[in-house]
Amino acid sequence: MHGLWRPRVLGAWRVPARGPLILAVNHSHVIDGPMLLGTAPRPVHFLIKREVFVGPLDPFLRAIGQLKVDRSGADRAAVGSALAVLDGGGVLGIFPEGTRGEGDFASLRAGLAYFAVRSGAPVVPVAVLGSAEQPSRVMGGLPRLRARVDVVFGDPFAAGDGTGLRTRKILDAATARIQQRLTGHLAEARALTGR
């Protein structure tokens, strides 16, 4: 990432040095995941759509610990793999909107709340800003070479209500709490970076 673009990492000190953790990342461009993988202070295991695991990318992604998920339904194998990362004290990366979009956390899927409540792992909001700006004419929609991309880490927070229960009502409330924290962090990150 540092060879192609100029990532500016802000707030990395907020990421706990050990223990299970979930990084909740906005997603507006294809390089957001790789950018976070290349700049995060700890190794990150992302849930990545199975369509990406093709050709030489398949063994590469598996070798660096990325997790394949079938988005067409409830993928129990992917859920189990993600929980195993957290149970082992690792870092799980999630795009809570489920796919690329505006990157504004406007519509969250329930997966993030489930993992956070089920594991008890804190959630760290992450804003990747600038990845969709100034596209290169040469590199097919990627940001132009040496463009600045900001990666801003927020404060960790608990998503659950402390009961450990995982009812639909509790997960819905956790999703609302998460969305409020993520959108708040995104606004702060934009003010901080001027983006």
C-alpha positions in Angstrom: 0.0 0.0 0.0 2.8 2.4 0.9 4.5 1.8 -2.5 1.4 2.7 -4.6 -0.4 5.3 -2.4 0.4 7.5 0.5 -1.7 6.1 3.4 -1.9 8.4 6.4 -2.8 6.3 9.5 -4.5 8.2 12.4 -5.5 6.8 15.8 -3.7 3.4 15.4 -2.8 3.7 19.1 -6.5 3.2 19.9 -6.4 -0.4 18.7 -5.9 -2.7 21.7 -2.6 -4.6 21.4 -4.0 -7.9 22.3 -7.3 -9.8 22.7 -10.2 -10.3 20.4 -11.3 -7.3 18.4 -13.6 -6.4 15.5 -12.6 -3.7 13.1 -15.8 -2.2 11.5 -14.7 -0.5 8.2 -16.6 1.7 5.8 -16.4 0.4 2.2 -16.6 2.7 -0.8 -13.7 1.2 -2.9 -12.2 -2.1 -3.7 -8.8 -1.1 -2.1 -10.4 -0.4 1.3 -9.7 -3.9 2.6 -6.2 -4.2 1.2 -5.5 -0.7 2.6 -6.5 -1.7 6.0 -4.6 -5.0 5.8 -1.5 -3.0 4.9 -1.8 -0.3 7.6 -3.5 -2.0 10.6 -1.3 -2.4 13.7 -2.4 -6.0 14.1 -3.0 -8.8 11.5 -6.7 -8.7 10.3 -8.9 -11.6 9.1 -11.6 -10.2 6.8 -14.8 -11.9 5.7 -14.5 -11.7 1.9 -17.1 -12.8 -0.6 -16.3 -16.2 -2.1 -16.3 -14.7 -5.7 -12.9 -13.1 -5.0 -11.3 -16.5 -4.2 -10.4 -17.4 -7.8 -7.2 -18.3 -9.6 -4.0 -17.4 -7.8 -5.9 -15.1 -5.4 -7.5 -18.1 -3.7 -4.3 -19.6 -2.2 -2.9 -16.1 -1.5 -5.9 -15.0 0.4 -6.1 -18.2 2.4 -2.3 -18.0 3.2 -2.8 -14.5 4.7 -5.7 -15.6 6.8 -8.7 -14.2 4.9 -12.1 -15.9 5.3 -14.3 -16.9 2.4 -18.0 -16.2 2.9 -21.0 -17.1 0.7 -23.3 -14.1 0.8 -26.2 -15.8 -0.8 -27.4 -17.2 2.6 -26.3 -18.0 6.1 -22.8 -19.4 5.7 -22.3 -21.4 8.9 -18.7 -22.3 7.9 -17.8 -18.6 7.6 -19.5 -17.8 10.9 -17.6 -20.6 12.6 -14.3 -19.4 11.1 -14.9 -15.8 12.1 -15.8 -16.8 15.7 -12.7 -19.0 15.8 -10.6 -15.9 15.0 -12.2 -14.0 17.9 -12.0 -17.0 20.3 -8.3 -17.2 19.5 -7.8 -13.5 20.4 -7.5 -12.3 16.8 -8.8 -9.4 14.9 -11.8 -9.8 12.6 -12.4 -7.2 9.9 -16.0 -6.6 8.7 -17.6 -4.3 6.2 -20.8 -3.8 8.2 -22.7 -2.7 5.1 -22.0 -6.0 3.5 -20.8 -4.6 0.1 -19.3 -1.5 -1.4 -21.4 1.6 -1.5 -21.3 5.1 -0.3 -19.2 4.1 2.7 -21.4 6.1 5.0 -22.6 3.2 7.3 -26.2 4.2 6.4 -27.4 0.6 6.2 -25.9 -2.1 8.4 -26.4 -5.8 8.1 -26.8 -7.8 11.3 -23.6 -9.8 11.1 -21.4 -7.3 12.9 -23.8 -7.1 15.9 -24.0 -10.9 16.1 -20.2 -11.3 16.2 -19.8 -8.5 18.7 -22.5 -9.7 21.0 -21.7 -13.4 20.7 -17.9 -13.0 21.2 -18.0 -10.0 23.6 -15.1 -8.5 21.5 -14.9 -4.7 21.4 -15.6 -3.0 18.1 -13.2 -0.4 16.7 -14.7 1.9 14.0 -12.4 2.5 11.0 -12.9 5.1 8.3 -11.0 4.8 5.1 -11.3 8.1 3.3 -10.0 9.1 -0.1 -9.9 5.7 -1.7 -12.7 6.7 -4.1 -11.3 10.1 -4.9 -9.1 11.1 -7.8 -9.4 7.9 -9.9 -6.5 7.0 -12.1 -7.1 6.9 -15.9 -4.4 4.3 -16.3 -5.3 1.9 -13.5 -9.0 1.3 -14.1 -10.7 3.2 -11.4 -8.1 2.8 -8.6 -6.9 5.9 -6.9 -4.1 7.6 -8.9 -0.6 6.6 -7.9 0.7 8.3 -4.8 -2.7 9.7 -3.9 -3.3 10.2 -0.1 -5.7 7.8 1.5 -6.6 8.3 5.2 -7.2 5.4 7.6 -8.7 6.7 10.8 -9.2 4.3 13.8 -11.7 5.2 16.5 -12.1 4.3 20.1 -13.1 0.7 20.9 -16.6 0.2 22.3 -18.8 -2.7 23.5 -21.8 -3.4 21.3 -23.8 -5.6 23.6 -25.8 -4.7 26.6 -23.7 -6.8 29.0 -26.3 -9.6 29.4 -24.6 -11.9 26.9 -28.1 -12.7 25.5 -28.5 -12.9 21.7 -32.2 -12.4 21.1 -33.5 -10.6 18.0 -34.4 -7.5 20.2 -30.9 -7.4 21.7 -29.2 -7.8 18.3 -31.4 -5.1 16.8 -30.5 -2.7 19.7 -26.8 -3.6 19.3 -27.0 -2.8 15.6 -28.6 0.6 16.3 -25.8 1.3 18.9 -23.1 0.3 16.4 -24.6 2.4 13.6 -24.7 5.4 15.9 -21.0 4.9 16.9 -19.8 4.2 13.4 -21.6 7.2 11.8 -20.3 9.4 14.6 -16.7 8.2 14.0 -17.1 8.8 10.3 -18.2 12.4 10.9 -15.2 12.9 13.2 -12.8 11.3 10.8 -14.1 13.6 7.9 -13.7 16.7 10.1 -10.2 15.6 11.2 -9.0 14.9 7.6 -11.0 17.5 5.8 -12.6 14.9 3.5 
